Amino acid sequence: MPLDFTKHFVAVPTEFKLRNNTGCSWKVTVKLMNDRVTLDPGWATYAAVHQIKTGYMVTFKLLTPDTLKVIIFDDDGIEVVNKCGKHDEAFAAKD
């Protein structure tokens, strides 16, 4: 995530909830690394569970100061709709 994106925050949160197109939430830890905001613990598992592949485009929309809506498009530009399967309880966000 580009550092310029942080101008939308009063303070960059240490954790984000990622909400997908079916309303499921997932938590990821936020870290500042090499002038970038990175999504660390939780992101790799999210990407695997939601089957994000090379060539896919992922968009993020800020919903609240600590919640991002995630929309995934496949390599044909078609939105991917993933029903929430079994999430790793360590990363499933509680609403």
ChimeraX commands (.cxc) that place a marker at each C-alpha (Angstrom):
marker #1 position 0.00,0.00,0.00 radius 0.5
marker #1 position 1.63,3.33,-0.97 radius 0.5
marker #1 position 2.58,5.62,1.88 radius 0.5
marker #1 position 0.49,8.40,0.26 radius 0.5
marker #1 position -2.58,6.31,1.09 radius 0.5
marker #1 position -1.92,7.07,4.77 radius 0.5
marker #1 position -2.94,10.71,4.25 radius 0.5
marker #1 position -6.51,9.44,4.58 radius 0.5
marker #1 position -5.86,8.48,8.21 radius 0.5
marker #1 position -5.49,10.59,11.32 radius 0.5
marker #1 position -3.21,7.78,12.47 radius 0.5
marker #1 position -2.47,4.56,10.60 radius 0.5
marker #1 position -4.14,1.74,12.53 radius 0.5
marker #1 position -2.10,-1.24,13.67 radius 0.5
marker #1 position -4.81,-3.56,12.41 radius 0.5
marker #1 position -7.36,-3.48,9.58 radius 0.5
marker #1 position -10.53,-5.45,9.07 radius 0.5
marker #1 position -10.84,-6.55,5.47 radius 0.5
marker #1 position -14.48,-6.90,4.44 radius 0.5
marker #1 position -15.21,-8.79,1.23 radius 0.5
marker #1 position -18.15,-8.64,-1.16 radius 0.5
marker #1 position -20.15,-11.17,0.87 radius 0.5
marker #1 position -19.72,-9.29,4.15 radius 0.5
marker #1 position -17.14,-11.57,5.75 radius 0.5
marker #1 position -14.44,-9.84,7.77 radius 0.5
marker #1 position -10.80,-10.76,8.25 radius 0.5
marker #1 position -8.20,-9.02,10.37 radius 0.5
marker #1 position -4.68,-8.24,9.26 radius 0.5
marker #1 position -1.83,-6.50,11.02 radius 0.5
marker #1 position -0.48,-3.27,9.54 radius 0.5
marker #1 position 3.26,-2.56,9.48 radius 0.5
marker #1 position 5.32,0.31,8.10 radius 0.5
marker #1 position 8.20,-1.08,6.03 radius 0.5
marker #1 position 10.43,0.60,3.43 radius 0.5
marker #1 position 8.16,3.66,3.16 radius 0.5
marker #1 position 5.13,1.45,2.56 radius 0.5
marker #1 position 2.25,0.32,4.67 radius 0.5
marker #1 position 2.13,-3.47,4.49 radius 0.5
marker #1 position -0.54,-5.94,5.49 radius 0.5
marker #1 position 1.36,-8.61,7.32 radius 0.5
marker #1 position 0.06,-11.38,9.58 radius 0.5
marker #1 position -3.25,-12.44,8.15 radius 0.5
marker #1 position -2.79,-11.28,4.56 radius 0.5
marker #1 position -1.12,-14.45,3.25 radius 0.5
marker #1 position -3.86,-16.59,4.78 radius 0.5
marker #1 position -6.55,-14.23,3.41 radius 0.5
marker #1 position -5.03,-14.45,-0.07 radius 0.5
marker #1 position -4.89,-18.26,0.11 radius 0.5
marker #1 position -8.42,-18.71,1.46 radius 0.5
marker #1 position -9.83,-16.28,-1.12 radius 0.5
marker #1 position -7.74,-17.89,-3.87 radius 0.5
marker #1 position -6.06,-14.69,-5.06 radius 0.5
marker #1 position -3.79,-15.67,-7.92 radius 0.5
marker #1 position -1.03,-13.99,-9.90 radius 0.5
marker #1 position -2.67,-11.68,-12.44 radius 0.5
marker #1 position -5.65,-10.89,-10.23 radius 0.5
marker #1 position -6.35,-7.27,-9.31 radius 0.5
marker #1 position -7.28,-6.44,-5.73 radius 0.5
marker #1 position -8.88,-3.11,-4.82 radius 0.5
marker #1 position -9.25,-1.59,-1.39 radius 0.5
marker #1 position -11.84,1.00,-0.37 radius 0.5
marker #1 position -11.64,2.69,3.01 radius 0.5
marker #1 position -15.00,2.18,4.78 radius 0.5
marker #1 position -14.05,3.26,8.30 radius 0.5
marker #1 position -10.70,4.25,9.84 radius 0.5
marker #1 position -9.95,0.55,10.46 radius 0.5
marker #1 position -12.00,-1.25,7.80 radius 0.5
marker #1 position -11.20,-1.77,4.13 radius 0.5
marker #1 position -13.60,-3.24,1.57 radius 0.5
marker #1 position -11.71,-5.68,-0.63 radius 0.5
marker #1 position -12.85,-6.46,-4.17 radius 0.5
marker #1 position -10.99,-9.11,-6.15 radius 0.5
marker #1 position -11.01,-9.31,-9.96 radius 0.5
marker #1 position -9.69,-12.29,-11.88 radius 0.5
marker #1 position -7.31,-12.03,-14.82 radius 0.5
marker #1 position -10.30,-11.48,-17.16 radius 0.5
marker #1 position -11.45,-8.49,-15.08 radius 0.5
marker #1 position -14.45,-10.34,-13.64 radius 0.5
marker #1 position -15.24,-9.79,-9.97 radius 0.5
marker #1 position -14.52,-12.86,-7.88 radius 0.5
marker #1 position -17.22,-13.68,-5.34 radius 0.5
marker #1 position -15.99,-15.87,-2.53 radius 0.5
marker #1 position -18.36,-17.23,0.04 radius 0.5
marker #1 position -16.76,-17.39,3.43 radius 0.5
marker #1 position -15.37,-20.81,3.92 radius 0.5
marker #1 position -13.53,-21.96,6.98 radius 0.5
marker #1 position -11.46,-19.03,8.11 radius 0.5
marker #1 position -8.48,-19.37,10.36 radius 0.5
marker #1 position -9.97,-18.33,13.71 radius 0.5
marker #1 position -6.81,-16.38,14.49 radius 0.5
marker #1 position -7.65,-13.95,11.68 radius 0.5
marker #1 position -11.46,-13.97,11.49 radius 0.5
marker #1 position -12.62,-10.54,12.60 radius 0.5
marker #1 position -15.34,-10.31,15.19 radius 0.5
marker #1 position -18.01,-7.76,14.37 radius 0.5
marker link #1:1,2 radius 0.2
marker link #1:2,3 radius 0.2
marker link #1:3,4 radius 0.2
marker link #1:4,5 radius 0.2
marker link #1:5,6 radius 0.2
marker link #1:6,7 radius 0.2
marker link #1:7,8 radius 0.2
marker link #1:8,9 radius 0.2
marker link #1:9,10 radius 0.2
marker link #1:10,11 radius 0.2
marker link #1:11,12 radius 0.2
marker link #1:12,13 radius 0.2
marker link #1:13,14 radius 0.2
marker link #1:14,15 radius 0.2
marker link #1:15,16 radius 0.2
marker link #1:16,17 radius 0.2
marker link #1:17,18 radius 0.2
marker link #1:18,19 radius 0.2
marker link #1:19,20 radius 0.2
marker link #1:20,21 radius 0.2
marker link #1:21,22 radius 0.2
marker link #1:22,23 radius 0.2
marker link #1:23,24 radius 0.2
marker link #1:24,25 radius 0.2
marker link #1:25,26 radius 0.2
marker link #1:26,27 radius 0.2
marker link #1:27,28 radius 0.2
marker link #1:28,29 radius 0.2
marker link #1:29,30 radius 0.2
marker link #1:30,31 radius 0.2
marker link #1:31,32 radius 0.2
marker link #1:32,33 radius 0.2
marker link #1:33,34 radius 0.2
marker link #1:34,35 radius 0.2
marker link #1:35,36 radius 0.2
marker link #1:36,37 radius 0.2
marker link #1:37,38 radius 0.2
marker link #1:38,39 radius 0.2
marker link #1:39,40 radius 0.2
marker link #1:40,41 radius 0.2
marker link #1:41,42 radius 0.2
marker link #1:42,43 radius 0.2
marker link #1:43,44 radius 0.2
marker link #1:44,45 radius 0.2
marker link #1:45,46 radius 0.2
marker link #1:46,47 radius 0.2
marker link #1:47,48 radius 0.2
marker link #1:48,49 radius 0.2
marker link #1:49,50 radius 0.2
marker link #1:50,51 radius 0.2
marker link #1:51,52 radius 0.2
marker link #1:52,53 radius 0.2
marker link #1:53,54 radius 0.2
marker link #1:54,55 radius 0.2
marker link #1:55,56 radius 0.2
marker link #1:56,57 radius 0.2
marker link #1:57,58 radius 0.2
marker link #1:58,59 radius 0.2
marker link #1:59,60 radius 0.2
marker link #1:60,61 radius 0.2
marker link #1:61,62 radius 0.2
marker link #1:62,63 radius 0.2
marker link #1:63,64 radius 0.2
marker link #1:64,65 radius 0.2
marker link #1:65,66 radius 0.2
marker link #1:66,67 radius 0.2
marker link #1:67,68 radius 0.2
marker link #1:68,69 radius 0.2
marker link #1:69,70 radius 0.2
marker link #1:70,71 radius 0.2
marker link #1:71,72 radius 0.2
marker link #1:72,73 radius 0.2
marker link #1:73,74 radius 0.2
marker link #1:74,75 radius 0.2
marker link #1:75,76 radius 0.2
marker link #1:76,77 radius 0.2
marker link #1:77,78 radius 0.2
marker link #1:78,79 radius 0.2
marker link #1:79,80 radius 0.2
marker link #1:80,81 radius 0.2
marker link #1:81,82 radius 0.2
marker link #1:82,83 radius 0.2
marker link #1:83,84 radius 0.2
marker link #1:84,85 radius 0.2
marker link #1:85,86 radius 0.2
marker link #1:86,87 radius 0.2
marker link #1:87,88 radius 0.2
marker link #1:88,89 radius 0.2
marker link #1:89,90 radius 0.2
marker link #1:90,91 radius 0.2
marker link #1:91,92 radius 0.2
marker link #1:92,93 radius 0.2
marker link #1:93,94 radius 0.2
marker link #1:94,95 radius 0.2
view
